[in-house]
């Protein structure tokens, strides 16, 4: 399946991204709209953080019905930890957009991202929403992608084309997020739209299958956001008919492929990141052990700073594995960095470290730890921890 990392047209959907003045940078796009031509099947998965943004509460409530027509997202303010005033603001924002579009407020969900603990100015939002409605276009996916960016350095989009029942079907997605990235779900804003004729149940199934290998398999800093959601919508305009087993498999694969591509882009653009590292744990006693071990390695600040310095510090990687709570036996494990074996049988392979360091100077490399205790495995995408990450987050609100 071919994935294109660019904007795409998806029949039945229009997009917009404008500047509403919600960001401190003059002229920066900060308010985006996705609008379907008609109410359509939709589903979402949302942040599991116990401190949730108002937008997440509203999204969860409204998507219980399984139908949606519009998303309005701003990147100037998180509207999180704002209590009842924040909920009123989120619902008023949706109501305003609904009036502009001539649709029911219950068919509109909000999204917010930015600094936690503040409310955005409704007057600025109102002007921006009107401008966004006026700017709606089938060709403006990239404008929307830019409007939801915070510390992202570039917009993130992915799309693919498949055939279902002999009919061409498009699946495309947009995402933002480069910091406060760790799953359980989600840790960014992500939107997938398709013209497939799919039911809400089919969308739920496709998203459920996609998460373990995409948005739930990445980390930048191990911190779970308060704000984020993944939403999938289907316009049905492809008119592909009822999906048989083969079509369902192809559709799930396409949604999963788009989600995985977006997830990888989030990590590649991690705040201050210079490396994309694939951490693979194999030979674990259980799937839970494999994931626990891979995630501990991926989130360790000591390991991530070693990635940044191109330092094949085997001790840091094994320290993280051994402290993960997974079953680990140091006499049995084998560790590879960039395909170079650097530890085995309880000993460091000193002569291999120079070759491993050379591999770590590449933009992308992998770390594979074979525990040799079973058959379970897990893979997590992570990045390094650089000087710029500290600078960005030390000054985030100032």
C-alpha positions in Angstrom: 0.0 0.0 0.0 1.4 3.4 -1.0 1.2 6.2 1.5 1.5 9.8 0.3 2.7 12.3 2.9 0.9 15.2 1.4 -2.5 16.9 1.3 -5.3 15.1 -0.4 -8.9 15.7 -1.6 -11.5 13.4 0.0 -15.0 13.6 -1.5 -17.5 14.9 1.0 -15.1 16.9 3.1 -13.9 20.5 3.1 -11.2 22.1 5.2 -10.1 25.5 6.3 -7.3 27.1 8.4 -7.2 30.7 9.3 -5.6 33.2 11.7 -8.0 34.2 14.5 -5.4 36.0 16.6 -5.5 33.3 19.3 -1.7 32.7 19.0 0.8 35.3 20.1 2.5 35.2 16.7 0.7 37.7 14.4 -0.8 36.1 11.3 -0.2 32.5 12.4 -2.9 30.1 11.5 -4.6 29.0 14.7 -8.2 28.0 13.9 -9.2 25.1 11.6 -12.4 23.5 10.3 -13.2 20.1 8.9 -16.8 20.0 7.5 -18.6 17.1 5.9 -21.3 17.7 3.3 -23.7 15.7 5.4 -23.9 14.2 8.9 -21.7 11.0 8.7 -20.6 8.0 10.7 -17.8 8.9 13.1 -15.9 7.7 16.1 -13.1 8.9 18.3 -10.6 7.8 20.9 -9.6 10.4 23.5 -7.0 11.2 26.1 -7.0 8.9 29.2 -5.5 11.6 31.3 -7.6 12.2 34.4 -7.2 16.0 33.8 -9.1 16.3 30.5 -9.7 19.4 28.4 -13.2 20.8 27.9 -13.0 19.8 24.2 -12.3 16.2 25.1 -15.4 16.0 27.4 -17.6 17.5 24.7 -16.2 15.2 22.0 -16.8 12.1 24.1 -20.4 13.2 24.9 -21.3 14.0 21.3 -19.7 11.1 19.6 -21.7 8.6 21.7 -24.3 9.1 18.9 -21.8 7.9 16.3 -22.4 10.8 13.9 -20.6 14.0 13.2 -20.5 16.8 10.6 -17.8 19.3 11.7 -14.7 19.7 13.8 -13.5 23.1 14.9 -10.0 23.2 16.3 -7.9 26.0 17.7 -4.1 25.9 18.5 -3.9 29.1 20.6 -5.2 27.8 23.9 -5.7 24.4 25.5 -8.9 25.3 27.4 -7.9 22.6 29.9 -8.2 22.8 33.6 -10.8 25.6 33.1 -13.8 24.0 34.8 -17.4 24.9 33.9 -16.4 28.2 32.2 -14.2 26.1 29.8 -17.1 23.7 29.1 -19.4 26.6 28.4 -16.8 28.1 26.1 -16.3 24.9 24.1 -20.0 24.4 23.6 -20.6 28.0 22.7 -17.8 27.7 20.1 -19.5 24.7 18.6 -22.9 26.4 18.6 -21.4 29.4 16.8 -19.9 27.2 14.1 -23.1 25.3 13.8 -25.1 28.5 13.2 -22.6 29.5 10.5 -22.9 26.2 8.8 -26.7 25.8 9.3 -26.4 22.5 11.1 -27.2 21.1 14.6 -24.7 22.0 17.3 -24.6 18.3 18.4 -23.0 17.6 15.1 -20.0 19.8 15.9 -17.1 18.9 18.2 -14.3 21.2 19.4 -10.6 20.6 19.8 -8.1 22.9 21.6 -4.3 22.7 22.0 -1.9 25.1 23.6 -1.1 26.3 27.2 -3.2 24.6 30.0 -5.2 26.6 32.4 -6.5 29.5 30.2 -9.6 30.4 28.3 -9.4 31.8 24.7 -11.1 35.0 23.7 -14.5 34.2 22.3 -14.7 37.3 20.3 -11.5 36.4 18.4 -12.7 32.9 18.0 -16.0 34.1 16.6 -14.3 36.3 14.0 -11.9 33.4 13.1 -14.7 30.9 12.8 -16.6 33.1 10.4 -13.5 33.5 8.3 -12.9 29.8 8.4 -16.4 29.0 7.2 -16.0 31.4 4.3 -12.7 29.8 3.4 -13.9 26.2 3.4 -12.5 24.2 0.4 -11.9 20.7 -0.7 -8.3 21.7 -1.4 -7.5 23.2 2.0 -6.3 20.2 4.0 -2.9 21.7 4.4 -4.3 25.0 5.7 -6.2 23.0 8.4 -3.0 21.0 9.2 -1.1 24.3 9.7 -3.9 25.8 11.8 -3.6 23.0 14.4 0.2 23.2 14.8 1.7 24.4 18.1 5.4 23.7 18.4 5.3 21.5 15.3 7.9 22.5 12.7 5.8 21.3 9.7 2.2 20.1 8.9 1.6 16.3 9.1 -0.6 14.7 6.5 -0.9 11.2 5.0 -3.2 9.6 2.4 -3.8 6.5 0.4 -6.1 5.1 -2.3 -7.6 1.6 -2.2 -10.3 -0.3 -4.1 -13.3 -1.6 -2.3 -15.8 -3.7 -4.3 -14.1 -2.4 -7.4 -14.6 1.2 -6.4 -11.8 3.7 -5.7 -11.8 4.9 -2.1 -9.6 7.5 -0.4 -8.4 7.6 3.2 -6.5 10.7 4.4 -5.4 12.0 7.7 -4.0 15.1 9.5 -2.2 15.2 12.8 -0.3 17.6 15.1 1.8 17.0 18.1 5.6 17.0 18.9 5.7 17.2 22.6 3.7 15.7 25.6 3.5 12.6 23.4 2.8 9.2 25.1 -0.2 7.0 24.6 -3.4 5.8 26.3 -5.0 7.7 24.2 -4.3 9.9 22.5 -1.5 12.3 22.8 -2.1 14.6 19.9 -4.9 15.8 17.6 -5.4 13.5 14.7 -8.2 13.3 12.1 -8.8 10.6 9.5 -11.4 11.1 6.8 -12.6 8.8 4.1 -15.2 8.7 1.4 -15.8 5.0 2.0 -19.3 3.8 2.7 -18.5 2.6 6.3 -20.7 2.3 9.3 -19.7 3.7 12.7 -19.1 0.1 13.9 -16.7 -0.4 11.0 -14.9 2.8 11.8 -14.5 1.8 15.5 -13.1 -1.5 14.5 -10.6 0.0 12.1 -9.4 2.6 14.6 -9.2 0.0 17.4 -7.0 -2.2 15.2 -4.8 0.7 14.1 -4.0 2.1 17.6 -1.6 -0.5 18.9 0.7 -0.1 15.9 0.4 3.7 15.4 -0.6 6.3 18.0 -0.3 3.8 20.9 3.2 2.8 19.8 5.0 6.1 20.0 6.6 8.3 22.6 8.5 11.6 22.6 8.7 12.4 26.3 6.5 9.9 28.1 4.0 12.6 29.1 0.3 12.2 28.4 -1.6 15.2 27.1 -4.9 16.4 28.6 -6.4 17.5 25.3 -6.1 15.1 22.6 -8.4 13.0 20.4 -8.3 10.8 17.3 -11.4 11.2 15.2 -12.4 9.1 12.1 -15.2 10.2 9.7 -16.7 8.6 6.6 -18.7 10.5 4.0 -19.9 7.4 2.1 -19.6 9.2 -1.2 -17.5 6.5 -2.8 -20.6 4.4 -2.8 -18.6 1.2 -2.6 -21.4 -0.9 -1.2 -21.4 -3.2 1.7 -17.9 -4.4 2.6 -17.2 -8.1 2.4 -14.3 -9.7 4.4 -11.7 -8.8 1.8 -12.9 -5.2 1.6 -13.0 -4.9 5.4 -9.4 -6.1 5.6 -8.3 -3.7 3.0 -10.1 -0.8 4.6 -8.7 -1.6 8.1 -5.2 -1.8 6.5 -5.6 1.6 4.9 -6.8 3.3 8.1 -4.0 1.6 9.9 -1.4 2.6 7.3 -2.5 6.3 7.4 -2.4 6.3 11.2 1.0 4.7 11.3 2.4 7.2 8.9 1.0 10.1 10.9 2.4 8.6 14.1 5.8 8.3 12.7 5.7 11.9 11.5 4.9 13.0 15.0 8.0 11.4 16.4 10.2 12.5 13.5 9.2 16.1 14.4 9.4 15.6 18.2 10.4 18.8 20.0 14.1 19.3 19.3 14.4 15.7 17.9 17.3 14.8 15.7 16.8 11.1 15.6 13.9 8.6 15.0 14.6 5.4 16.9 12.7 2.2 16.6 12.9 0.2 19.8 12.1 -3.5 19.4 11.9 -5.9 22.2 11.7 -9.6 21.2 11.7 -12.9 23.0 9.7 -11.6 26.0 7.7 -14.0 28.2 4.5 -12.0 27.5 3.2 -9.2 25.3 2.8 -7.0 28.4 6.5 -7.6 29.3 7.6 -6.8 25.8 5.7 -3.5 25.7 6.7 -2.6 29.3 10.4 -3.1 28.5 10.3 -1.3 25.1 8.4 1.6 26.6 10.8 2.0 29.5 13.8 2.1 27.1 12.0 4.5 24.8 11.1 6.9 27.6 14.3 6.9 29.6 15.9 10.4 29.6 19.3 8.8 30.0 18.8 6.6 27.0 17.3 9.4 24.9 20.2 11.7 25.7 22.6 8.9 24.6 20.7 8.7 21.3 21.2 12.5 20.9 25.0 12.2 21.5 25.3 9.1 19.3 26.6 7.3 22.3 26.2 3.5 22.3 25.8 3.4 26.1 24.7 -0.2 26.5 24.5 0.2 30.3 21.7 2.8 30.0 19.6 0.7 27.7 20.0 -2.4 29.9 19.3 -0.3 33.0 16.0 0.8 31.6 15.1 -2.8 30.5 16.0 -4.2 33.9 14.0 -1.6 35.8 10.9 -2.0 33.6 9.2 -4.7 35.7 9.5 -7.2 32.8 11.2 -10.5 33.2 14.8 -9.9 32.2 17.8 -12.2 32.6 21.1 -10.4 31.9 23.0 -13.7 31.1 20.5 -14.5 28.3 19.7 -11.2 26.5 21.2 -10.0 23.3 21.3 -6.3 22.4 21.7 -4.7 18.9 22.1 -1.0 18.0 21.6 -0.3 14.3 22.0 -4.0 13.6 25.3 -4.2 15.4 25.5 -6.7 18.3 26.8 -4.8 21.3 25.9 -7.1 24.2 25.4 -10.9 24.7 25.8 -13.5 27.4 26.0 -11.0 30.2 28.9 -9.1 28.6 29.5 -5.9 26.7 31.0 -6.4 23.2 33.5 -3.5 23.4 35.0 -4.0 19.9 31.5 -3.4 18.4 30.8 -0.1 20.0 32.5 2.0 17.3 30.4 0.5 14.6 27.3 1.0 16.7 28.2 4.7 17.2 28.5 5.1 13.5 25.0 3.7 13.0 23.7 6.1 15.6 24.9 9.1 13.6 22.2 8.3 11.0 18.9 10.1 11.2 17.0 6.9 11.8 18.2 3.6 13.4 16.8 0.8 15.6 17.6 -0.7 18.9 16.7 -4.4 19.3 16.7 -6.2 22.6 16.2 -10.0 22.4 15.3 -11.2 25.9 15.4 -14.9 24.8 12.7 -15.8 27.3 9.7 -16.4 25.1 8.0 -15.4 21.8 6.3 -12.0 22.6 7.5 -8.8 21.0 6.7 -5.1 21.0 7.9 -2.1 19.0 7.8 1.6 20.0 8.9 4.6 18.0 10.8 7.2 20.0 13.2 10.1 19.5 16.3 11.6 21.1 16.3 14.2 23.9 18.2 17.3 22.7 19.2 20.7 24.0 16.3 22.2 21.9 13.7 20.0 23.7 14.8 21.5 27.1 14.8 25.0 25.7 11.4 24.7 24.1 9.8 23.4 27.2 11.7 25.5 29.7 10.2 28.6 28.0 6.8 27.2 26.9 4.6 29.6 28.8 7.0 32.5 29.0 
